[in-house]
């Protein structure tokens, strides 16, 4: 919010805030030390993948001008991949995990 051309970053800021909310909810649900409900975890993981992709794409647009956007884009890509791995593991038959 301290950038000179903050108007150019409004979409980026909004997506970062949304990504933070979705990722926070996802990690809260999937990291519990108890059996998970796939009907709850799967949509959260899917939302996390989609949100991280959107946020990462937007941050990449600004990465050359803003170091924080480059760092954010990298973090979004890592999270997007990690959630994708968890989703893929959830879809495997029980004997193949």
RODODO-280819 format. One line per 8 residues: number of its first residue (from 1); their letters; for each residue x, y, z of C-alpha. Coordinates in nm, 3 decimals. Layout:
NUM = A = X:Y:Z; ... $
//
This chain:
1 = XXXXXXXX = 0.000:0.000:0.000; 0.307:0.220:0.025; 0.385:0.206:-0.348; 0.374:0.522:-0.558; 0.144:0.369:-0.818; -0.084:0.176:-0.582; -0.375:0.210:-0.826; -0.187:-0.021:-1.064 $
9 = XXXXXXXX = -0.162:-0.281:-0.788; -0.524:-0.288:-0.666; -0.602:-0.619:-0.838; -0.275:-0.766:-0.715; -0.344:-0.658:-0.357; -0.698:-0.797:-0.367; -0.578:-1.132:-0.503; -0.304:-1.151:-0.240 $
17 = XXXXXXXX = -0.557:-1.092:0.037; -0.795:-1.352:-0.108; -0.509:-1.598:-0.144; -0.410:-1.544:0.218; -0.765:-1.613:0.334; -0.812:-1.925:0.122; -0.469:-2.068:0.205; -0.521:-2.001:0.575 $
25 = XXXXXXXX = -0.854:-2.183:0.577; -0.709:-2.470:0.376; -0.409:-2.523:0.600; -0.632:-2.506:0.906; -0.853:-2.786:0.778; -0.599:-3.019:0.617; -0.336:-2.997:0.890; -0.552:-3.120:1.177 $
33 = XXXXXXXX = -0.422:-3.429:1.352; -0.746:-3.618:1.288; -0.919:-3.792:1.004; -1.025:-3.547:0.736; -1.351:-3.519:0.547; -1.269:-3.533:0.176; -1.594:-3.351:0.098; -1.455:-3.053:0.290 $
41 = XXXXXXXX = -1.083:-3.083:0.218; -1.108:-3.138:-0.159; -1.300:-2.816:-0.242; -1.069:-2.616:-0.016; -0.761:-2.760:-0.187; -0.914:-2.691:-0.528; -0.989:-2.333:-0.423; -0.634:-2.298:-0.293 $
49 = XXXXXXXX = -0.489:-2.417:-0.626; -0.712:-2.176:-0.821; -0.645:-1.882:-0.590; -0.270:-1.940:-0.587; -0.269:-1.958:-0.966; -0.458:-1.630:-1.000; -0.247:-1.454:-0.741; 0.077:-1.594:-0.881 $
57 = XXXXXXXX = -0.016:-1.490:-1.235; -0.095:-1.136:-1.125; 0.215:-1.103:-0.907; 0.433:-1.224:-1.195; 0.306:-0.928:-1.397; 0.463:-0.694:-1.140; 0.766:-0.904:-1.043; 1.020:-0.703:-1.240 $
65 = XXXXXXXX = 0.917:-0.379:-1.071; 0.843:-0.509:-0.720; 1.054:-0.762:-0.534; 0.765:-0.847:-0.302; 0.557:-0.948:-0.605; 0.835:-1.178:-0.727; 0.857:-1.344:-0.386; 0.478:-1.374:-0.367 $
73 = XXXXXXXX = 0.456:-1.529:-0.715; 0.716:-1.790:-0.620; 0.532:-1.873:-0.296; 0.203:-1.901:-0.484; 0.355:-2.145:-0.735; 0.497:-2.362:-0.455; 0.162:-2.367:-0.274; -0.028:-2.436:-0.596 $
81 = XXXXXXXX = 0.197:-2.737:-0.666; 0.177:-2.867:-0.308; -0.202:-2.850:-0.300; -0.212:-3.022:-0.639; -0.001:-3.306:-0.500; -0.234:-3.347:-0.203; -0.537:-3.344:-0.433; -0.382:-3.609:-0.657 $
89 = XXXXXXXX = -0.307:-3.827:-0.353; -0.667:-3.795:-0.237; -0.790:-3.926:-0.571; -0.574:-4.241:-0.562; -0.746:-4.566:-0.464; -0.695:-4.645:-0.094; -0.449:-4.929:-0.159; -0.221:-4.710:-0.375 $
97 = X = -0.139:-4.431:-0.129 $
//
